């Protein structure tokens, strides 16, 4: 597989900037220039997805490729690409590439986040809010992410007799100490499934990646969402967005 962006941003987005008004939707081939611009801003030359990578994702998973745009400027603020996976895919995948290339299940209730690129946290929030009713209608139950742990390398210098498992277990006030794990914890990805050494190149993580799992809120009510029109599901989730 050609080079592509690894899982999710290596640094938690800043919350100090004024949040722009956003609009989220499914991505199309017409969004390729904006996608390449965002990739270039957020990833280095090795990590950034190529034009071919992005087009392949758009073609393979059009209903799982989403973007959030600034309403006033049209700038792409965040992109999220996902794919269906077996519920135990992480048991057989040693790296991000393995996760992306794992067999596509005939039926599944689980998704893997191929990549998330964002320039503002409001873009990520808009993506989650937009995709929620679609996830409910489609019967998606779990979403898995691969996250770096950017605080690990610095922590290990002061705790040389400790392990990566010790580090990811560290919490403060009930949330992970690592800034990236804390960021995703606040967005519902609270289950740490496993750690994968040599998951992807990331110096501050010492190339470790952590597989996280989030549960789509209200997804246990699948029979209800299946019968309900998408517009009604969107209306319900709009009033319940604080659950995200």
C-alpha positions, 0 to 999 in steps of 0.5 A, spaced: 500 500 500 502 506 498 504 512 503 498 514 507 496 518 513 497 514 519 490 514 524 489 520 527 493 527 528 499 526 532 497 532 537 491 534 540 487 540 536 487 547 540 481 549 543 483 556 544 481 559 537 474 561 536 470 556 533 468 557 526 461 555 523 461 549 520 458 544 515 459 537 514 457 532 509 460 526 505 466 527 501 466 527 493 472 527 488 471 534 487 474 535 494 480 532 492 484 539 492 482 541 499 483 534 501 490 534 499 491 541 502 489 539 509 493 533 508 499 537 507 498 542 512 497 536 518 502 531 516 509 530 513 511 527 507 511 520 509 505 520 513 500 524 508 496 521 503 497 521 496 492 523 491 491 516 489 490 514 496 484 519 497 481 517 491 481 510 492 478 511 499 472 515 496 471 510 491 471 504 496 467 507 501 463 513 499 458 513 505 464 513 510 468 519 507 466 525 511 468 532 511 467 538 515 467 545 512 467 552 514 461 555 512 464 562 511 470 561 507 469 554 504 475 551 507 476 544 509 477 543 517 477 536 518 476 529 514 474 522 516 475 516 512 473 509 515 472 502 513 468 496 515 472 491 519 471 484 523 470 485 530 476 482 532 480 485 526 485 488 531 487 481 533 490 480 527 493 486 525 500 488 527 500 495 524 496 501 521 497 498 514 494 491 516 488 495 519 487 498 513 488 492 508 484 487 513 479 483 509 473 486 508 467 483 512 461 481 508 457 483 514 459 487 520 457 492 525 464 495 526 468 501 523 476 502 523 478 510 522 483 510 516 485 517 518 482 523 521 485 530 519 483 536 522 485 543 523 480 545 528 476 541 533 470 544 531 471 540 524 471 534 528 465 535 532 461 537 526 463 530 523 461 526 529 454 530 529 453 529 522 455 521 521 451 519 528 444 519 524 447 515 518 451 510 523 445 509 527 441 508 520 446 503 517 447 499 524 454 501 526 455 499 533 463 500 534 468 505 531 475 503 532 481 508 532 489 508 532 492 513 536 499 515 537 501 517 544 505 523 544 507 523 551 510 517 552 517 518 549 518 524 554 515 520 560 519 514 559 526 518 559 524 519 567 521 512 568 526 507 564 524 501 568 516 502 566 512 500 560 508 502 555 502 499 558 504 502 565 503 509 561 497 508 557 494 506 564 496 513 567 490 517 569 488 524 572 481 525 574 479 519 571 482 521 564 488 518 561 494 523 562 497 522 555 494 528 551 492 524 545 488 519 549 485 524 553 482 528 547 479 522 544 477 520 551 473 526 551 469 524 544 467 517 546 473 513 545 474 511 552 476 503 551 483 502 550 483 495 546 490 494 545 497 497 544 501 495 537 508 496 537 511 499 530 504 501 529 506 507 525 512 511 525 511 517 530 517 519 534 514 521 540 510 515 541 516 510 539 512 508 534 507 505 538 499 505 537 493 504 541 487 501 538 481 505 541 474 503 541 468 508 541 460 505 541 455 509 537 450 512 542 444 509 542 446 504 537 443 498 541 436 501 539 437 498 532 430 496 530 428 503 531 433 506 527 432 501 521 424 503 521 425 510 522 426 515 516 433 518 516 430 525 516 427 523 523 433 520 526 437 526 524 432 530 528 432 526 534 440 526 534 440 533 533 436 534 540 441 529 543 448 531 540 450 533 547 451 525 548 457 525 543 
